[in-house]
């Protein structure tokens, strides 16, 4: 915390005190984006992309996924680039983005898709859905803390804090990379690439680091 007291001319003609404060919090991400690449290469051409799509959507629906809201096809032009080419040496693929809301579901989906020959599945992004409300709350707490700091500094001087004359703030988010966030995986299952699955499937043990949100303020108060 930096503070200054002045009764000389500066940018204002009043005695003032300047102080700052910083607050932060950690939250669990509740929007997890999974990239799903459906490729005929995974089955060495034995299963078409269309059949893999049907299997994927059926599997996701059976797991309670709302595919109309949570599943999206990425890069439509490239996905259909070879759609009408009927050649044995052309293997088609499509890429989807799937939104889930917790790490447990993400792990279950990875294992479930692996069991139907869809193994190119990765987690590429995490978010917190209520970040805007959280940032506003942190701003409020930072201002309150700055005011308390100023009052504490003035109390030994027997002076009173007046109205705020100037306020500035900054926000920051610290979200570790997905590779750093993945804490573990079930034996026999790989997140990327083909893998052999044991007869009894269990969800990947995925745990995400919390996202850190931070707000800092600088405030100039009048001294009464």
N, C-alpha and C positions, 0 to 999 in steps of 0.2 A: 504494500500500500504506500503511495506517495502522498504527502500532504504539504500544503504551503499556506502561510498566513501573510496577508499584506494589507496595509492601510495607505499605501502609496498609489499613485495613478498607474493604471495598467490598461487593460481593455475595458474596464468598468471603473466607475468612480465611487466604489463602495468597498468596505472591508469584506473579505471573502475567505473561504477555506475550500481547498480542493482536495478531494479524496477519491479513492477508487475501490472497487470490490469485484471479486470473481466467485462464481458458484458453478458447480457442475453436478452431474448425475449420470448414472449408468442404467440403461434399459435393455431388455431382451428384445432382439429383432422379432417382429411378428409378420413380416412379409419376406418370404424366401423364394427366390426365383431359380428354377431348375431348367437347365438346357437339356433337351432330349434330341439326339440325332438318330433318326431312323434310317438305316442303310441296309441295302441288300447284301452288302459286303459282310455284315455280321453273320449272315447265314450262308455265306458263300454262294449267294444267288438262288438258294433253294426256296426262299420265301420272298414274295414281292413286297415292295414298299406299301402297296395298298392293303395287303393282308396284314402286314405288321401294324399299320395304322388302326385297322379294325381291332386287332388284339390289344393294342395299347389303350384305345378309348374304352373298350369293354373292361379292361383291368382297372383303369382309373375310376370308371363309374361304379364298379363293384366295391371300390375303396371309399366311396362317398365324395369323390371329386366332382364338382360342377364344371364340366368341360366347357360349357358355353361362357363361363365367367373366368375360369382359371387357366384355360389352355388356349394358346395362340400360335399360329403358324408364322414363322419368321422368314423374311427375305423371299417373298413369293416368287419373284422372277427367276432366281437361281434354283429354287426347289423344283420348278417344273421345266428346267432347261432341257432335260433329256426325256421328258415325260412321254413323248410320242415316238421316240427312237426305239425301234424293235430290233435290238442286236444283242447277241449273247455276251458280248464283251463290254456292254454298257450297264453299269450298276447305278440305280437311282438312289437318291436320298432326300429326305426332308428334315428340317430342323424346327422344333417346337420350343416354346417357352411355357413353363408351367409354374403357376403361383401357388404356394402353400403357406400355411400360417404358423408352423412350428417345426422344430428340428426332428421330433419323433416321426411326424408324417413324412418328412423329407427322406428319412432313412428307410421307412417302410416302402416308399415308392421306388427308391433305387433298387432294393432287393426284388420287389415285385416285377419291375420291368426287366431286370436281369433274367428272371425266370422265364420270360417269353422272348428271349433272344434280342433284347434291346439293351445294350450294355454301354453305349456311349452317352452316359448321363452324368452331368456335372452341376454343381451349385455355383452360380456365377455372381449372385448379388443378394444382399440382405438390406432391409429397411425397417424403420419403425413408423407405423402408420399415423401416430398422433404426434409427430415431431413438431408441427407448427404450434399446437397447444402447449407442448412441453417447453419450447423456446420462449414463448410469452411468459410462462410461469417462472422460468429461470431469470428472465429480465426483471420481473417484479421482485424476486428474492434478492437479486444483485443490488437493485436500487435501495431496498430496505436495509441491506447490509452496509451499503455506502453511507446511508443516513446515520445509522448507528455508529459507524466509525467516526463520522464527523462530530456527532454529539459527544462521544467519548473523549475526543481530543479537546473539545471546548469546555467540558465540565470542570477540569482543574483550573481553568482560567476564569470561571465564573461568568461565562458569556453564553448567549443563546443562539441556537441555529435558526436562520431565517429561511426564506424560500429558495428554491433551486434557481440558479441563473443560467446554467448550461449543463447539458447532459449529452454524453456520447456513449455508444455501446458497440460491442462486437460479439459475434457468435462463432463457435467452431464445433465441428463434429469429428470425432476420432473413431473411424470404423476400420478395423483390421481387415486385411485381405482375406478372401474366403479360404485360401490355402492355410493361413495362420489360424483360422477359426476352426477348422476341422480337427477335432481332438482324438478321434479314434474311428476304427471301422471294424466290422465283423470279420473274423477269420474266414478266408475263402472267398471274400467278395472284394472286388476292386471298384472304385468309383468311376474310373475311366478305363475303357477297353474291355475286351471279353474276359470272362472269369468263370471258373467252375463253381457251381453252387452246391452246397451240401443238401442232402435230402430234406432236412428240416431247416426252413428258412427263418431267419431272425432279422429284425430291423438293424440297420447300421446304427452304431452308437455315436451319433453326431451331436456335438454340443458347440454352440456358437458363443464366442466372446460377446459380452455386452457392448453396446454402442455408447460411447461417451459423448454427451452434449455439454457444452460449456458456454457461459455468458459472462462477459466482463463489461463493467461500466466505469465511466469517469464522470464525476459530478462536481460542479462548483456551486457551493451554497453561500448565500449572503449571511454575514454575521450581524445579528441585531445588537 
